[in-house]
Amino acid sequence: MADRFWIKLHHSKTGETILAVCDEELLGKRLKLNEQFSIEVSQSFYGGVLIARDDLDKYLKQATIVNMLGEKAISYAVKKGFIVEKAVIKVGGVPHIQLYL
């Protein structure tokens, strides 16, 4: 089965279009940052629509800001030239990037 991603578009008061993307299996997970802190990959931020990998391009082209989480999503975006790998950080051991386009 091809990779799928959860995506959600958010619109700011300043006119920005924010695209939140995460690998399908990450939605609802809690990523431990350290002994005291963790973050939740929440339905409210990432869980809008489940899409096929090849549909991600059209959403990336609409966005002015991108918040992306997950090995598969990041790998795809690097391969397609949307991001450079050296800009990726790890959050709770999971690749993450924020883009301002």
Helices and strands as residue ranges (DSSP letters): E 4-11, E 17-23, G 24-26, E 30-32, E 38-40, H 43-46, E 49-52, G 53-55, H 56-62, E 65-69, H 71-79, G 85-87, E 89-91, E 94-100
